[in-house]
Amino acid sequence: MLFVLPLILVAMVLLDHYFSFSPLPTVTVKGVIDIPYIGHWDKSWCPIAGFVAILGLAYLIFFLGERFKLFGQTTTLPALIYVLLTAGILVNISFDNLLLAVFLVTIALWKLHTAINDTKSNAALYAFGFFIVLSVAIYPKFVLLLAWALGSALFLGRSTIKDIVALCLGMCTPLLFVVFYYFWTDRLETLPVVFTENLLAGNNLHHLPFIEWIRLGMLTVVLFFALTHLSTRYSLMVVNQRRGIFALISMVIFITLTILLVPGNYYDFMYLLALPLSLLYAQYFISSRWVICCNLVFLLLLAACFLTYWV
């Protein structure tokens, strides 16, 4: 199934190229780390850059599920669902701070699962905190993930003094480098201003078109089925699997709060929200034994994914 993912993405790029859909709005966020060439692609290269970035994220999600046996079998379904969830907005974006930050959050999620499964080492917790703060520095609108990172470590069996110290050191390391860079370039006083400006850029959720509220409603219904099914299987899961599921659910909650509270763009936030949703949805579709209901829910998911093209 891995070879199907590039074909789907190519289809999305060609669909946009030949039918010239109106571009979806986006909010340019530079972050407090100035990365040369990021976000300055030639217009003709934007779909290709988006294709490569989303394909890389999809493969990383596949290897995440395979490495930690999240589904009890080898499957590309979560990667496929991620591609489908972002299919309607893929062709309107290039590789910029947003996708780089999402890539770093995915690596952080990998490190979190490593920390859950390996309680003898604190290296994974350090790396988890490091990548979360680095993603916030690159894309400040993910600032609520800092609270998610602290809560996840404390409530997922890694709450000893050494664990907390390792996590805090990991979170402080990129922060110290950023502060030192602004100090070295005599711009330390501008750091809070730059962060705040990027954090508050964009509009709140009430500016969302009505059709996107329908899309969100459909995705919420699918999530309801997934969480209901997972609750019935909770007693059958091993401890580490329960903790991994809890981490994903809490991640959905904090990303939802980000969409509600932080000004920005719903289409941009969907690249991050699709990460935990793809894993939770895949859990439901793989383990559900109600075939007819499962198929109907999957059709609802497909309809939500391609609603942008149908309307």
Helices and strands as residue ranges (DSSP letters): H 4-19, G 43-45, H 46-67, H 77-90, H 97-117, H 123-138, G 140-142, H 145-155, H 161-184, G 188-190, H 191-200, G 205-207, H 210-232, G 234-236, H 239-261, H 266-287, H 291-305, H 307-310
